[in-house]
Amino acid sequence: MSRCPGQDMRNLTISYHPCPECGKPVEFFSDEMRLHCPHCRAWVHRDRAPSCIEWCKGAKECLGAELYAKLAGEIKKK
């Protein structure tokens, strides 16, 4: 299994997002997109995570120049 060169488990960050049902904070690691609230078990979704092409120095090499250019253009439109 190959891994994205921009992912390094040593650099995970933590953020807190309120549960939409009970309002209590839910702890997310930077590699998690949704979790069950530990208090009420409702699904909690993180805010949209930035695309790797927005932050990763190796994205162009990893994705290839053609796909990188296409995705970068779509992000700029948004």
CNS distance restraints for C-alpha pairs under 8 A (distance, minus, plus):
assign (resid   3 and name CA) (resid   7 and name CA) 7.39 0.50 0.50
assign (resid   4 and name CA) (resid  62 and name CA) 7.35 0.50 0.50
assign (resid   5 and name CA) (resid  58 and name CA) 6.66 0.50 0.50
assign (resid   5 and name CA) (resid  62 and name CA) 7.67 0.50 0.50
assign (resid   6 and name CA) (resid  52 and name CA) 7.73 0.50 0.50
assign (resid   6 and name CA) (resid  56 and name CA) 5.67 0.50 0.50
assign (resid   6 and name CA) (resid  57 and name CA) 7.37 0.50 0.50
assign (resid   6 and name CA) (resid  58 and name CA) 6.40 0.50 0.50
assign (resid   6 and name CA) (resid  59 and name CA) 7.58 0.50 0.50
assign (resid   8 and name CA) (resid  12 and name CA) 7.43 0.50 0.50
assign (resid  12 and name CA) (resid  29 and name CA) 6.32 0.50 0.50
assign (resid  12 and name CA) (resid  30 and name CA) 5.55 0.50 0.50
assign (resid  12 and name CA) (resid  31 and name CA) 7.14 0.50 0.50
assign (resid  13 and name CA) (resid  29 and name CA) 5.62 0.50 0.50
assign (resid  13 and name CA) (resid  30 and name CA) 5.15 0.50 0.50
assign (resid  14 and name CA) (resid  27 and name CA) 6.72 0.50 0.50
assign (resid  14 and name CA) (resid  28 and name CA) 5.57 0.50 0.50
assign (resid  14 and name CA) (resid  29 and name CA) 4.58 0.50 0.50
assign (resid  14 and name CA) (resid  30 and name CA) 6.03 0.50 0.50
assign (resid  15 and name CA) (resid  27 and name CA) 5.91 0.50 0.50
assign (resid  15 and name CA) (resid  28 and name CA) 5.31 0.50 0.50
assign (resid  15 and name CA) (resid  29 and name CA) 6.52 0.50 0.50
assign (resid  15 and name CA) (resid  30 and name CA) 7.35 0.50 0.50
assign (resid  16 and name CA) (resid  25 and name CA) 5.65 0.50 0.50
assign (resid  16 and name CA) (resid  26 and name CA) 5.31 0.50 0.50
assign (resid  16 and name CA) (resid  27 and name CA) 4.67 0.50 0.50
assign (resid  16 and name CA) (resid  28 and name CA) 5.98 0.50 0.50
assign (resid  17 and name CA) (resid  25 and name CA) 5.36 0.50 0.50
assign (resid  17 and name CA) (resid  26 and name CA) 5.31 0.50 0.50
assign (resid  17 and name CA) (resid  27 and name CA) 6.78 0.50 0.50
assign (resid  17 and name CA) (resid  28 and name CA) 7.48 0.50 0.50
assign (resid  17 and name CA) (resid  44 and name CA) 7.67 0.50 0.50
assign (resid  17 and name CA) (resid  46 and name CA) 6.75 0.50 0.50
assign (resid  18 and name CA) (resid  23 and name CA) 5.08 0.50 0.50
assign (resid  18 and name CA) (resid  24 and name CA) 5.38 0.50 0.50
assign (resid  18 and name CA) (resid  25 and name CA) 4.39 0.50 0.50
assign (resid  18 and name CA) (resid  26 and name CA) 5.99 0.50 0.50
assign (resid  18 and name CA) (resid  44 and name CA) 7.62 0.50 0.50
assign (resid  19 and name CA) (resid  23 and name CA) 4.56 0.50 0.50
assign (resid  19 and name CA) (resid  24 and name CA) 5.47 0.50 0.50
assign (resid  19 and name CA) (resid  25 and name CA) 6.14 0.50 0.50
assign (resid  19 and name CA) (resid  26 and name CA) 6.50 0.50 0.50
assign (resid  19 and name CA) (resid  37 and name CA) 6.41 0.50 0.50
assign (resid  19 and name CA) (resid  42 and name CA) 7.34 0.50 0.50
assign (resid  19 and name CA) (resid  43 and name CA) 7.70 0.50 0.50
assign (resid  19 and name CA) (resid  44 and name CA) 5.61 0.50 0.50
assign (resid  20 and name CA) (resid  42 and name CA) 7.77 0.50 0.50
assign (resid  20 and name CA) (resid  44 and name CA) 6.79 0.50 0.50
assign (resid  21 and name CA) (resid  40 and name CA) 7.56 0.50 0.50
assign (resid  21 and name CA) (resid  42 and name CA) 6.59 0.50 0.50
assign (resid  22 and name CA) (resid  39 and name CA) 7.77 0.50 0.50
assign (resid  22 and name CA) (resid  40 and name CA) 6.81 0.50 0.50
assign (resid  24 and name CA) (resid  39 and name CA) 7.58 0.50 0.50
assign (resid  26 and name CA) (resid  37 and name CA) 6.09 0.50 0.50
assign (resid  26 and name CA) (resid  38 and name CA) 7.38 0.50 0.50
assign (resid  26 and name CA) (resid  44 and name CA) 7.62 0.50 0.50
assign (resid  28 and name CA) (resid  32 and name CA) 6.10 0.50 0.50
assign (resid  28 and name CA) (resid  33 and name CA) 7.80 0.50 0.50
assign (resid  28 and name CA) (resid  35 and name CA) 7.76 0.50 0.50
assign (resid  28 and name CA) (resid  46 and name CA) 7.74 0.50 0.50
assign (resid  32 and name CA) (resid  46 and name CA) 7.78 0.50 0.50
assign (resid  33 and name CA) (resid  45 and name CA) 6.00 0.50 0.50
assign (resid  33 and name CA) (resid  46 and name CA) 5.26 0.50 0.50
assign (resid  33 and name CA) (resid  47 and name CA) 7.89 0.50 0.50
assign (resid  33 and name CA) (resid  49 and name CA) 7.79 0.50 0.50
assign (resid  34 and name CA) (resid  43 and name CA) 6.71 0.50 0.50
assign (resid  34 and name CA) (resid  44 and name CA) 5.47 0.50 0.50
assign (resid  34 and name CA) (resid  45 and name CA) 4.36 0.50 0.50
assign (resid  34 and name CA) (resid  46 and name CA) 5.89 0.50 0.50
assign (resid  35 and name CA) (resid  43 and name CA) 5.70 0.50 0.50
assign (resid  35 and name CA) (resid  44 and name CA) 5.37 0.50 0.50
assign (resid  35 and name CA) (resid  45 and name CA) 6.73 0.50 0.50
assign (resid  36 and name CA) (resid  40 and name CA) 7.97 0.50 0.50
assign (resid  36 and name CA) (resid  41 and name CA) 4.88 0.50 0.50
assign (resid  36 and name CA) (resid  42 and name CA) 5.36 0.50 0.50
assign (resid  36 and name CA) (resid  43 and name CA) 4.57 0.50 0.50
assign (resid  36 and name CA) (resid  44 and name CA) 5.96 0.50 0.50
assign (resid  37 and name CA) (resid  41 and name CA) 4.54 0.50 0.50
assign (resid  37 and name CA) (resid  42 and name CA) 5.34 0.50 0.50
assign (resid  37 and name CA) (resid  43 and name CA) 6.23 0.50 0.50
assign (resid  37 and name CA) (resid  44 and name CA) 6.33 0.50 0.50
assign (resid  50 and name CA) (resid  54 and name CA) 6.32 0.50 0.50
assign (resid  50 and name CA) (resid  55 and name CA) 7.45 0.50 0.50
assign (resid  51 and name CA) (resid  55 and name CA) 7.24 0.50 0.50
assign (resid  52 and name CA) (resid  56 and name CA) 5.22 0.50 0.50
assign (resid  52 and name CA) (resid  59 and name CA) 6.32 0.50 0.50
assign (resid  53 and name CA) (resid  57 and name CA) 7.85 0.50 0.50
assign (resid  53 and name CA) (resid  59 and name CA) 5.33 0.50 0.50
assign (resid  53 and name CA) (resid  60 and name CA) 7.31 0.50 0.50
assign (resid  53 and name CA) (resid  68 and name CA) 7.20 0.50 0.50
assign (resid  53 and name CA) (resid  71 and name CA) 7.78 0.50 0.50
assign (resid  53 and name CA) (resid  72 and name CA) 6.82 0.50 0.50
assign (resid  54 and name CA) (resid  72 and name CA) 7.97 0.50 0.50
assign (resid  58 and name CA) (resid  62 and name CA) 5.98 0.50 0.50
assign (resid  59 and name CA) (resid  63 and name CA) 5.84 0.50 0.50
assign (resid  59 and name CA) (resid  64 and name CA) 7.93 0.50 0.50
assign (resid  59 and name CA) (resid  68 and name CA) 7.24 0.50 0.50
assign (resid  60 and name CA) (resid  64 and name CA) 5.45 0.50 0.50
assign (resid  60 and name CA) (resid  65 and name CA) 5.68 0.50 0.50
assign (resid  60 and name CA) (resid  68 and name CA) 5.50 0.50 0.50
assign (resid  61 and name CA) (resid  65 and name CA) 7.05 0.50 0.50
assign (resid  63 and name CA) (resid  67 and name CA) 6.03 0.50 0.50
assign (resid  63 and name CA) (resid  68 and name CA) 5.81 0.50 0.50
assign (resid  64 and name CA) (resid  68 and name CA) 5.95 0.50 0.50
assign (resid  65 and name CA) (resid  69 and name CA) 6.07 0.50 0.50
assign (resid  66 and name CA) (resid  70 and name CA) 6.37 0.50 0.50
assign (resid  67 and name CA) (resid  71 and name CA) 6.13 0.50 0.50
assign (resid  68 and name CA) (resid  72 and name CA) 5.96 0.50 0.50
assign (resid  69 and name CA) (resid  73 and name CA) 6.13 0.50 0.50
assign (resid  70 and name CA) (resid  74 and name CA) 6.48 0.50 0.50
assign (resid  71 and name CA) (resid  75 and name CA) 6.29 0.50 0.50
assign (resid  72 and name CA) (resid  76 and name CA) 6.29 0.50 0.50
assign (resid  73 and name CA) (resid  77 and name CA) 6.43 0.50 0.50
assign (resid  74 and name CA) (resid  78 and name CA) 6.71 0.50 0.50
